[in-house]
Amino acid sequence: MKIMRLGKTNLEVNKNGFGALPIQRCNMDEAIEILKKAYDNGINFYDTAHFYTDSEEKMGNAFKDLPREKLLLASKTAAETPEVFWSDLETSLKSLKTDYLDLYQFHNISFVPKKDDEVYQAMLEAKEKGMIKHIGITTHKITFAHEAIESGLYETLQYPFSYLSGEEEIELVEKCKQLDVGFIAMKAMGGGLITNSKASFAFLNQFDNVLPIWGIQKISELDEFLSYGENTVLDDDLKLAIEKDKNELGEDFCRGCGYCMPCPEGIKINTCARMSLWVRRFPTEPHLTEEWQKTMAETENCIECYACVDNCPYELDIPRLLKENYEDYKNILSGKTKT
């Protein structure tokens, strides 16, 4: 499989990166099987986070007997103070059963740490001690992304990027290339709304400085990405499939990142605001059950306080999306619209 250089880190990474958030949903044996198969098939970059419940522990158990130098382990901290930073880092190292991380990233925190900030100084100290090798940052806010890469303080940027992205995101990718900042693409499957993995792979394969981290929780999903290689390119059929998806989803859709939460009225915004899309794209999923009907009915409790809008990195009109999704959901239930 294709190998790429991850910006100024100079890390040589397999073009298929492994996003380890979804393995939270696997039991330990399933997760170990998936991770070991990924390693046996040449995947060497694994991204997790302290926030991902037992993901780090599962990775630690899967890789504990493998040569450490052949693995590139990346994790994240949401710490905004040195005290929390050191606690998170020590926990991550213990869970991953390693002495160091190849990449440590600030995880979608509320500001971009600058050189004089105490939490960034803690990151530098950890690097000087050899506990981490490289410093990165993740964000869903494009203004934060530009601020981070322009600062010169970060060797990598992790940001949502898929074939649903627009010109603004493509320009960000090009800017990272110019500044030699490694670009790690999260949400490469559109937060779960993209169903065509081949089209997704082919789209991202066009960018020689982009490392997609595929969120994998099943062997079958891993097999899909392992089947694609350098010769997987955007042919006419894949371009048509992408165009169809972009027309269906547009730009005004919920990515499910969850930064709008919690809702003061208890609404599950990051599910309800895109429920009709889920039902139409995944008709076999159990989203029409009585339990889900009750969950969707709770969207009528929205008081339009707009706290969710203030927190949404995509500046979506969430109260409107909740109403539209619930109306469409009710239409589907009543049989007025076919899925």
C-alpha angles and dihedrals in degrees: 000000000000118000122208136185113244099223121265091346085077087212112154105223135181109250087237106073121188119234107202101193094098095053086077084080094055126080117245097264093048092049093049091050092051095045094047092049090051090052093046089054096053104267106141106167118079124180123197138143142220086242093060095088107228098354093107092048091052091050091048092054093046095050104031094106098039126097104274093211091063093057128076108203121191126183138166143223129205089201118140095178131053092241094058091040094059092043092051094046094049091048092049094049091049094047093046091046093229139118095224146015121231090214131015119189137193102241114227094301124173096261141021107257113234128208095265095048113109094231092054090048087054089053090051091048091052089052092049089051091052093244090121130022103200138019125228142161136216126206143156093209116090093205089057090047093056092044091052098048093043091053093067089222098106129067095193138028122203111201138154110272131162140131086283090065121107136224092280091062093043089053088052090054090051091048090053089052092052092049092042092238113151111242116215112191115216122181088033088157092051094258090304098312095102111085100177106082093175092056090047092050093046092050094051092042087069091071113072093194097050122097111194116205107206115211103230130183102153135055088231091058091050091049090055094057093041089057093062123081145160090303092059100105136161104272124178094270093053092046090054091049091051092048090051092052093047091051092048097046102028117182097291101081136111113256092198095237092142099221088127089067145141100046114208088224094050095247115156091230099174090058103032095048090063102026098117089053090053093049093049096045097038105031093165093059114102098249097125096064123122089255093055091045089058091048092051092046088061089070087078086070090069108127092190093240087153093218086129091053091053089054098042110107089205094052092232123173092242099178088056092047090050091053094045093047093049093050091049091045091054090049090054091049092051092049094242090124127037119227 
